[in-house]
Amino acid sequence: MQLHFTKDVLPDSVSTDFQNLNKLNEQQFPRLIEILFQLLLEPKETERFMQQLTGFAGEHGMSAGPLRNLMKSILLVPQGALKKNLTAEQIKEDLVTLVTVGTSEIQKVGNIFLQLKLVVRRGNSTENVYMELTLPQFYNFLHEMERAKASMECFS
């Protein structure tokens, strides 16, 4: 898998890690993110970070190893972004892509997902917008786009 903006190619394990991230409940997720942000604010405190991760894993019946791998995967996007001086919006797009991939892969087997890249013109510039839709969502989107096109043609 390749990220849109950093162009970094991510290992297959990242997809699995984001699937595991999606399995956290509404109490676990904020606590894990809090631990991560503490590391980002105090990068020299790796010992404390590892202790907190091990404690978190123990409290929630998880293995510390996969949890460490999950944190490494989460940090891949900002790490690549720092190297390439990306904007916050570009970083968000890459993270959304990862979460979408993780989410779509845990859906029932047999669902078809289409990934679309729309080029939107805003003034003198263009912007890429990425979407992932199920087949029924795609057909609804296509129908709405055809209606919009017909409406626009009435004005010409």
Backbone as a chain_set.jsonl record, in Angstrom:
{"seq": "MQLHFTKDVLPDSVSTDFQNLNKLNEQQFPRLIEILFQLLLEPKETERFMQQLTGFAGEHGMSAGPLRNLMKSILLVPQGALKKNLTAEQIKEDLVTLVTVGTSEIQKVGNIFLQLKLVVRRGNSTENVYMELTLPQFYNFLHEMERAKASMECFS", "coords": {"N": [[0.835, -1.175, 0.0], [0.49, 2.236, -0.779], [0.985, 5.518, 0.388], [-0.776, 8.565, -0.338], [0.382, 11.203, -0.278], [2.966, 11.212, 0.975], [4.109, 9.284, -0.495], [5.186, 7.031, 0.481], [5.727, 3.559, 0.681], [3.937, 1.247, 2.4], [4.353, -1.467, 4.707], [2.572, -4.642, 4.576], [1.714, -5.318, 7.091], [0.82, -3.014, 8.302], [-1.818, -2.567, 7.562], [-3.103, -4.631, 8.955], [-2.506, -3.78, 11.537], [-4.034, -1.415, 11.674], [-6.548, -2.515, 11.464], [-6.663, -3.768, 13.926], [-6.559, -1.504, 15.535], [-9.062, -0.434, 15.022], [-10.596, -2.156, 16.491], [-10.498, -1.388, 19.116], [-12.218, -0.208, 22.04], [-14.397, 2.567, 23.064], [-13.254, 3.605, 25.385], [-10.687, 2.59, 25.475], [-9.37, 3.497, 23.131], [-9.028, 6.452, 23.314], [-7.306, 6.499, 25.541], [-5.056, 5.117, 24.627], [-4.229, 6.83, 22.574], [-3.613, 9.035, 24.109], [-1.356, 8.094, 25.486], [0.351, 7.846, 23.296], [0.551, 10.553, 22.458], [1.867, 11.614, 24.672], [4.387, 10.509, 24.315], [5.097, 11.797, 21.927], [5.225, 14.435, 22.795], [7.228, 14.288, 24.679], [9.787, 13.02, 23.569], [12.114, 11.796, 24.519], [11.433, 10.201, 26.579], [11.225, 7.369, 26.302], [11.402, 5.042, 27.799], [9.416, 5.33, 29.787], [7.227, 5.422, 28.074], [7.236, 2.808, 26.992], [6.718, 1.373, 29.338], [4.149, 2.329, 29.929], [2.761, 1.383, 27.693], [3.034, -1.392, 28.036], [1.693, -1.661, 30.472], [-0.886, -0.815, 29.674], [-1.492, -2.826, 27.832], [-1.532, -5.054, 29.552], [-3.681, -4.354, 31.289], [-5.838, -4.549, 29.568], [-5.869, -7.086, 28.577], [-4.187, -7.675, 26.404], [-1.475, -8.464, 24.145], [1.785, -7.179, 24.543], [3.627, -6.927, 22.437], [2.245, -6.906, 19.797], [0.86, -4.532, 20.29], [2.898, -2.643, 20.462], [3.787, -2.781, 17.806], [1.522, -1.773, 16.537], [1.581, 0.889, 17.433], [3.949, 1.729, 16.208], [3.147, 1.594, 13.544], [1.16, 3.58, 13.478], [2.748, 5.802, 13.851], [4.161, 5.974, 11.475], [3.021, 7.624, 9.477], [3.084, 10.427, 10.437], [5.864, 10.563, 10.705], [6.887, 10.221, 8.079], [5.681, 12.453, 6.996], [6.938, 14.585, 8.279], [9.475, 14.437, 7.177], [8.946, 15.247, 4.605], [7.79, 17.734, 4.743], [4.92, 18.107, 4.831], [1.534, 19.398, 4.706], [-0.96, 19.884, 7.302], [-3.443, 19.058, 6.359], [-2.753, 17.29, 4.293], [-1.503, 15.28, 5.757], [-3.667, 14.406, 7.249], [-5.257, 13.321, 5.186], [-3.69, 11.098, 4.411], [-3.79, 9.608, 6.791], [-6.542, 9.138, 6.941], [-6.813, 7.508, 4.724], [-5.417, 5.223, 5.6], [-7.004, 4.428, 7.806], [-9.393, 3.938, 6.478], [-8.677, 1.786, 4.821], [-8.069, -0.118, 6.78], [-10.604, -0.348, 7.948], [-12.271, -1.185, 5.819], [-11.282, -3.692, 5.312], [-12.078, -5.209, 7.459], [-14.706, -5.588, 7.14], [-17.524, -7.623, 6.123], [-16.555, -10.455, 4.225], [-16.561, -10.388, 0.719], [-17.838, -8.023, 0.191], [-17.688, -5.314, -2.046], [-15.442, -2.749, -2.612], [-14.93, 0.419, -3.944], [-12.344, 2.546, -4.849], [-12.069, 5.908, -5.277], [-10.693, 8.667, -7.025], [-11.157, 11.955, -7.057], [-10.809, 14.886, -8.929], [-10.928, 18.068, -7.999], [-11.756, 21.289, -8.956], [-10.759, 24.327, -7.662], [-11.069, 27.543, -7.82], [-8.177, 28.751, -9.235], [-6.714, 26.505, -8.836], [-6.31, 22.916, -8.438], [-7.614, 20.165, -6.569], [-7.072, 17.038, -5.106], [-9.412, 14.609, -4.198], [-10.068, 11.87, -2.258], [-11.999, 8.919, -2.131], [-13.757, 6.154, -0.712], [-16.034, 3.784, -1.608], [-18.839, 1.596, -1.217], [-20.288, -0.756, -3.512], [-23.158, -0.259, -3.85], [-23.223, 2.368, -2.775], [-21.583, 3.652, -4.615], [-23.127, 3.489, -6.986], [-25.316, 5.064, -6.236], [-23.988, 7.508, -5.897], [-23.062, 7.893, -8.519], [-25.515, 8.147, -9.863], [-26.435, 10.548, -8.701], [-24.467, 12.298, -9.626], [-24.943, 12.18, -12.372], [-27.482, 13.353, -12.434], [-26.797, 15.912, -11.528], [-25.147, 16.714, -13.631], [-27.007, 16.777, -15.743], [-28.643, 18.835, -14.83], [-26.837, 20.975, -14.929], [-26.383, 21.115, -17.664], [-28.776, 22.13, -18.546], [-28.543, 24.818, -18.053], [-26.728, 25.688, -19.919]], "CA": [[0.0, 0.0, 0.0], [1.262, 3.474, -0.876], [0.275, 6.717, 0.823], [-0.947, 9.527, -1.425], [1.221, 12.393, -0.247], [4.37, 10.933, 1.255], [4.515, 8.286, -1.494], [5.82, 5.92, 1.175], [5.078, 2.26, 0.535], [3.829, 0.691, 3.741], [4.286, -2.93, 4.754], [1.229, -5.206, 4.718], [1.355, -5.398, 8.51], [0.16, -1.769, 8.709], [-3.255, -2.788, 7.391], [-3.522, -5.447, 10.096], [-2.433, -2.938, 12.729], [-5.176, -0.505, 11.695], [-7.723, -3.329, 11.786], [-6.634, -3.928, 15.381], [-6.9, -0.2, 16.108], [-10.519, -0.303, 14.912], [-11.242, -3.041, 17.463], [-10.475, -0.794, 20.452], [-13.494, 0.406, 22.412], [-14.341, 4.024, 23.217], [-12.387, 3.975, 26.505], [-9.316, 2.182, 25.172], [-8.775, 4.309, 22.067], [-8.476, 7.732, 23.787], [-6.177, 6.26, 26.447], [-3.9, 4.759, 23.804], [-3.793, 8.052, 21.891], [-2.984, 9.866, 25.147], [-0.01, 7.536, 25.677], [1.112, 8.203, 22.1], [0.852, 11.985, 22.483], [2.891, 11.849, 25.69], [5.668, 10.201, 23.674], [5.403, 12.847, 20.951], [5.583, 15.647, 23.53], [8.481, 14.028, 25.385], [10.352, 11.882, 22.832], [13.219, 11.134, 25.227], [10.844, 9.367, 27.628], [10.829, 6.097, 25.69], [11.253, 4.031, 28.854], [8.078, 5.515, 30.354], [6.29, 5.046, 27.015], [7.18, 1.345, 26.926], [6.036, 0.92, 30.552], [2.726, 2.634, 29.781], [2.199, 0.442, 26.713], [2.968, -2.707, 28.674], [0.595, -1.562, 31.438], [-2.137, -0.761, 28.912], [-1.718, -4.17, 27.29], [-1.919, -5.915, 30.669], [-5.013, -3.971, 31.772], [-6.88, -4.873, 28.593], [-5.715, -8.46, 28.112], [-3.54, -7.689, 25.087], [-0.037, -8.714, 24.128], [2.524, -5.921, 24.385], [4.304, -6.897, 21.135], [1.376, -6.356, 18.752], [0.518, -3.146, 20.617], [4.062, -1.835, 20.034], [3.746, -2.72, 16.339], [0.433, -0.856, 16.198], [2.061, 2.259, 17.654], [4.919, 2.019, 15.141], [2.386, 1.838, 12.315], [0.519, 4.889, 13.59], [3.783, 6.841, 13.746], [4.747, 6.026, 10.131], [2.493, 8.756, 8.701], [3.715, 11.701, 10.802], [7.304, 10.491, 10.464], [7.081, 10.514, 6.657], [5.226, 13.829, 6.744], [7.981, 15.504, 8.741], [10.576, 14.402, 6.206], [8.548, 15.871, 3.337], [7.153, 19.026, 5.037], [3.526, 18.085, 4.387], [0.58, 20.199, 5.468], [-1.832, 19.11, 8.186], [-4.499, 18.461, 5.532], [-2.177, 16.142, 3.589], [-1.305, 14.23, 6.76], [-5.005, 13.889, 7.55], [-5.677, 12.471, 4.063], [-2.982, 9.822, 4.488], [-4.336, 8.864, 7.921], [-7.886, 8.695, 6.55], [-6.607, 6.378, 3.822], [-5.061, 4.054, 6.403], [-8.166, 4.003, 8.582], [-10.354, 3.382, 5.523], [-8.202, 0.457, 4.429], [-8.271, -0.99, 7.929], [-12.032, -0.551, 8.149], [-12.873, -1.955, 4.731], [-10.831, -5.077, 5.351], [-12.734, -5.982, 8.512], [-16.101, -5.783, 6.761], [-17.788, -8.985, 5.674], [-15.898, -10.85, 2.988], [-17.478, -10.363, -0.404], [-18.216, -6.651, -0.131], [-16.811, -4.687, -3.029], [-15.174, -1.347, -2.339], [-14.3, 1.155, -5.037], [-11.604, 3.715, -4.398], [-12.16, 6.944, -6.298], [-9.91, 9.888, -6.89], [-11.831, 13.047, -7.75], [-10.004, 16.097, -9.054], [-11.863, 19.171, -7.808], [-11.17, 22.588, -9.29], [-11.095, 25.401, -6.723], [-10.414, 28.744, -8.336], [-7.13, 28.467, -10.221], [-5.974, 25.29, -8.488], [-7.082, 21.682, -8.331], [-7.395, 19.428, -5.328], [-7.457, 15.632, -5.2], [-10.267, 14.124, -3.119], [-10.105, 10.415, -2.328], [-13.193, 8.345, -1.513], [-13.943, 4.712, -0.835], [-17.473, 3.537, -1.597], [-19.323, 0.259, -1.553], [-20.914, -0.735, -4.834], [-24.415, 0.504, -3.827], [-22.92, 3.791, -2.583], [-21.052, 4.161, -5.873], [-24.224, 3.691, -7.931], [-26.054, 6.251, -5.779], [-23.141, 8.66, -6.213], [-23.087, 8.042, -9.973], [-26.842, 8.665, -10.205], [-26.484, 11.963, -8.305], [-23.583, 13.049, -10.534], [-25.66, 12.289, -13.649], [-28.532, 14.365, -12.238], [-26.142, 17.222, -11.465], [-24.701, 17.027, -14.991], [-28.199, 17.148, -16.514], [-29.053, 20.169, -14.366], [-25.858, 21.949, -15.431], [-26.578, 21.244, -19.109], [-29.964, 22.971, -18.762], [-28.134, 26.222, -17.977], [-25.83, 26.074, -21.01]], "C": [[0.885, 1.246, 0.0], [0.396, 4.65, -0.429], [0.261, 7.742, -0.3], [0.125, 10.61, -1.424], [2.686, 12.101, 0.028], [4.967, 9.998, 0.218], [5.263, 7.122, -0.855], [5.02, 4.648, 0.923], [5.107, 1.603, 1.907], [3.781, -0.827, 3.696], [2.846, -3.403, 4.961], [0.772, -5.242, 6.169], [0.63, -4.144, 8.99], [-1.351, -1.914, 8.6], [-3.813, -3.591, 8.559], [-3.522, -4.621, 11.371], [-3.624, -1.987, 12.807], [-6.492, -1.258, 11.891], [-7.811, -3.511, 13.295], [-6.989, -2.622, 16.085], [-8.414, 0.002, 16.09], [-11.267, -1.17, 15.925], [-11.259, -2.46, 18.877], [-11.82, -0.149, 20.761], [-13.303, 1.895, 22.712], [-13.575, 4.485, 24.45], [-10.921, 3.685, 26.175], [-8.652, 3.12, 24.174], [-8.232, 5.647, 22.581], [-7.275, 7.55, 24.715], [-4.915, 5.923, 25.651], [-3.352, 5.986, 23.079], [-3.112, 8.993, 22.88], [-1.548, 9.401, 25.402], [0.887, 7.929, 24.502], [1.502, 9.678, 22.11], [1.879, 12.337, 23.552], [4.277, 11.559, 25.122], [6.061, 11.309, 22.7], [5.822, 14.144, 21.638], [6.919, 15.51, 24.244], [9.178, 12.824, 24.748], [11.493, 11.155, 23.549], [12.719, 10.181, 26.307], [10.375, 8.013, 27.078], [10.622, 4.995, 26.726], [9.856, 4.108, 29.471], [7.01, 5.078, 29.34], [6.123, 3.527, 26.96], [6.466, 0.772, 28.155], [4.528, 1.158, 30.448], [2.06, 1.675, 28.788], [2.031, -0.949, 27.313], [1.829, -2.74, 29.688], [-0.761, -1.568, 30.757], [-2.489, -2.147, 28.385], [-2.192, -5.116, 28.395], [-3.325, -5.636, 31.172], [-6.125, -4.467, 30.852], [-6.713, -6.258, 27.969], [-5.111, -8.579, 26.725], [-2.08, -8.079, 25.248], [0.68, -7.398, 23.854], [3.177, -5.813, 23.005], [3.438, -6.34, 20.016], [0.977, -4.902, 19.011], [1.658, -2.204, 20.23], [4.079, -1.694, 18.51], [2.663, -1.765, 15.859], [0.892, 0.593, 16.339], [3.09, 2.655, 16.591], [4.196, 2.351, 13.844], [1.723, 3.21, 12.336], [1.538, 6.003, 13.368], [4.41, 6.94, 12.357], [4.291, 7.255, 9.346], [3.125, 10.072, 9.135], [5.225, 11.71, 10.557], [7.619, 10.817, 9.005], [6.711, 11.941, 6.326], [6.279, 14.844, 7.166], [9.137, 15.57, 7.751], [10.247, 15.178, 4.939], [7.829, 17.208, 3.516], [5.718, 19.097, 4.531], [2.653, 18.973, 5.266], [-0.265, 19.281, 6.345], [-2.92, 18.402, 7.386], [-3.981, 17.224, 4.787], [-1.954, 14.973, 4.55], [-2.642, 13.58, 7.088], [-5.48, 12.95, 6.444], [-4.995, 11.109, 4.118], [-3.504, 8.978, 5.651], [-5.729, 8.332, 7.607], [-7.782, 7.487, 5.626], [-6.3, 5.114, 4.615], [-6.255, 3.532, 7.189], [-9.206, 3.367, 7.673], [-9.947, 1.977, 5.106], [-8.416, -0.524, 5.567], [-9.731, -1.32, 8.141], [-12.618, -1.444, 7.066], [-12.46, -3.416, 4.789], [-11.476, -5.88, 6.468], [-14.22, -6.144, 8.247], [-16.273, -7.234, 6.315], [-17.086, -9.253, 4.348], [-16.94, -10.853, 1.879], [-17.974, -8.974, -0.733], [-17.203, -6.07, -1.099], [-16.676, -3.218, -2.676], [-14.478, -0.744, -3.542], [-13.578, 2.351, -4.442], [-11.569, 4.709, -5.545], [-11.229, 8.089, -5.976], [-10.636, 10.941, -7.724], [-10.889, 14.236, -7.794], [-10.983, 17.262, -9.052], [-11.146, 20.481, -8.109], [-11.685, 23.619, -8.291], [-10.348, 26.644, -7.166], [-9.434, 28.37, -9.423], [-6.388, 27.168, -9.938], [-6.914, 24.081, -8.466], [-6.699, 20.969, -7.046], [-7.863, 17.996, -5.54], [-8.282, 15.258, -3.972], [-10.396, 12.62, -3.304], [-11.31, 9.901, -1.555], [-13.151, 6.833, -1.661], [-15.423, 4.439, -0.645], [-17.759, 2.062, -1.829], [-19.989, 0.366, -2.918], [-22.261, 0.001, -4.821], [-24.185, 2.012, -3.632], [-22.411, 4.406, -3.88], [-22.178, 4.434, -6.87], [-25.097, 4.876, -7.529], [-25.291, 7.522, -6.126], [-23.18, 8.941, -7.717], [-24.421, 8.639, -10.431], [-26.94, 10.159, -9.873], [-25.608, 12.824, -9.219], [-24.253, 13.221, -11.899], [-26.777, 13.322, -13.562], [-27.931, 15.766, -12.213], [-25.685, 17.653, -12.855], [-25.883, 17.477, -15.844], [-28.689, 18.538, -16.117], [-28.13, 21.246, -14.908], [-26.048, 22.176, -16.929], [-27.8, 22.092, -19.438], [-29.589, 24.451, -18.788], [-27.247, 26.645, -19.134], [-26.577, 26.394, -22.28]], "O": [[1.901, 1.299, 0.693], [-0.767, 4.764, -0.814], [1.178, 7.784, -1.12], [0.713, 10.9, -2.466], [3.562, 12.678, -0.616], [6.186, 9.925, 0.068], [5.894, 6.324, -1.548], [3.79, 4.661, 0.949], [6.171, 1.425, 2.5], [3.233, -1.408, 2.759], [2.006, -2.655, 5.461], [-0.427, -5.202, 6.445], [-0.1, -4.198, 9.979], [-2.084, -1.43, 9.463], [-4.874, -3.266, 9.091], [-4.43, -4.742, 12.194], [-4.17, -1.772, 13.889], [-7.449, -0.7, 12.427], [-8.892, -3.423, 13.877], [-7.651, -2.639, 17.122], [-8.982, 0.546, 17.037], [-12.447, -0.937, 16.186], [-11.958, -2.98, 19.748], [-12.482, 0.387, 19.873], [-12.192, 2.417, 22.625], [-13.268, 5.673, 24.553], [-10.028, 4.445, 26.551], [-7.493, 3.496, 24.353], [-7.073, 5.963, 22.313], [-6.336, 8.347, 24.685], [-3.828, 6.4, 25.977], [-2.137, 6.158, 22.984], [-2.145, 9.671, 22.53], [-0.636, 10.22, 25.52], [2.044, 8.299, 24.694], [2.645, 10.021, 21.809], [2.677, 13.256, 23.366], [5.233, 12.279, 25.412], [7.222, 11.715, 22.653], [6.674, 14.871, 21.127], [7.654, 16.485, 24.399], [9.165, 11.731, 25.314], [11.801, 10.012, 23.212], [13.507, 9.433, 26.885], [9.261, 7.574, 27.361], [9.772, 4.121, 26.552], [9.193, 3.087, 29.656], [6.018, 4.446, 29.704], [5.002, 3.023, 26.89], [5.705, -0.189, 28.043], [3.729, 0.302, 30.829], [0.94, 1.216, 29.012], [1.005, -1.6, 27.117], [1.088, -3.719, 29.764], [-1.683, -2.247, 31.207], [-3.635, -2.587, 28.479], [-3.134, -5.884, 28.202], [-4.081, -6.565, 31.452], [-7.227, -4.77, 31.31], [-7.339, -6.567, 26.955], [-5.471, -9.471, 25.958], [-1.524, -8.029, 26.345], [0.233, -6.6, 23.03], [3.269, -4.714, 22.457], [3.846, -5.394, 19.344], [0.78, -4.132, 18.072], [1.42, -1.104, 19.733], [4.352, -0.614, 17.986], [2.859, -1.033, 14.888], [0.624, 1.423, 15.471], [3.095, 3.796, 16.129], [4.582, 3.276, 13.129], [1.724, 3.92, 11.331], [1.222, 7.028, 12.764], [5.127, 7.903, 12.083], [5.087, 7.861, 8.629], [3.661, 10.788, 8.288], [5.796, 12.752, 10.237], [8.522, 11.606, 8.728], [7.342, 12.574, 5.479], [6.487, 15.849, 6.486], [9.706, 16.637, 7.518], [11.14, 15.703, 4.273], [7.31, 17.761, 2.546], [5.348, 20.064, 3.865], [2.989, 19.259, 6.415], [-0.284, 18.064, 6.159], [-3.28, 17.267, 7.7], [-4.694, 16.227, 4.665], [-2.189, 13.817, 4.196], [-2.74, 12.357, 7.193], [-6.045, 11.894, 6.732], [-5.636, 10.082, 3.898], [-3.646, 7.763, 5.515], [-6.059, 7.202, 7.967], [-8.573, 6.55, 5.732], [-6.857, 4.053, 4.335], [-6.49, 2.325, 7.233], [-9.833, 2.375, 8.043], [-10.786, 1.077, 5.047], [-8.89, -1.638, 5.348], [-10.066, -2.455, 8.478], [-13.381, -2.362, 7.366], [-13.213, -4.288, 4.358], [-11.434, -7.11, 6.441], [-14.926, -6.768, 9.039], [-15.3, -7.971, 6.153], [-17.031, -8.393, 3.469], [-18.076, -11.278, 2.09], [-18.486, -8.753, -1.831], [-16.002, -6.313, -0.978], [-17.672, -2.525, -2.467], [-13.546, -1.331, -4.092], [-14.139, 3.082, -3.626], [-11.101, 4.399, -6.64], [-11.007, 8.433, -4.815], [-10.718, 10.828, -8.947], [-10.241, 14.555, -6.797], [-11.77, 17.426, -9.984], [-10.065, 20.746, -7.583], [-12.892, 23.765, -8.099], [-9.15, 26.786, -6.921], [-9.806, 27.747, -10.417], [-5.523, 26.769, -10.718], [-8.137, 24.217, -8.475], [-5.604, 21.151, -6.513], [-8.938, 17.769, -6.096], [-7.894, 15.555, -2.842], [-10.785, 12.149, -4.372], [-11.61, 10.382, -0.462], [-12.582, 6.302, -2.615], [-16.002, 4.821, 0.372], [-17.027, 1.372, -2.538], [-20.224, 1.468, -3.414], [-22.497, 0.823, -5.707], [-24.867, 2.832, -4.247], [-22.757, 5.539, -4.213], [-22.192, 5.477, -7.524], [-25.569, 5.616, -8.393], [-25.878, 8.498, -6.594], [-23.315, 10.091, -8.136], [-24.451, 9.528, -11.282], [-27.465, 10.941, -10.666], [-25.974, 13.954, -9.547], [-24.147, 14.282, -12.514], [-26.997, 14.082, -14.505], [-28.482, 16.695, -12.802], [-25.819, 18.821, -13.219], [-25.774, 18.452, -16.588], [-29.102, 19.323, -16.971], [-28.591, 22.317, -15.303], [-25.893, 23.297, -17.413], [-27.854, 22.709, -20.502], [-30.24, 25.247, -19.464], [-27.025, 27.84, -19.326], [-25.961, 26.735, -23.29]]}, "num_chains": 1, "name": "protein.A"}
